[in-house]
């Protein structure tokens, strides 16, 4: 009777040791983070001839390397002179990380500079006179 009991206990101990060995794998840090191939952010931008611009930004990256490939930006101009209207722009963007902060530069008529806040869920508009403004993008689910 004691022999099967000892065999079961021995098997359990070996199993637990194997499981604990698997859990000791090194954690991947922020430097190892690869962004998803498609990210979407929505928010507002300043407007000179309307109340504000509601912006919907989609970033496309290479699925293996995480390097930027393209952006798609749709802007709804709210309360514009002559009525609301929508513009669409697309092009290339660059991402640069400095001191664990990521900066994005969208190449368009006038480059759009964004700073990714810690955690990656918010993009803040940079290069505006109102540096502490409400002009920011928050992460949203990609469309389609």
Order of alpha helices (4+ residues) and beta strands (2+ residues): alpha-beta-beta-beta-beta-beta-beta-beta-beta-beta
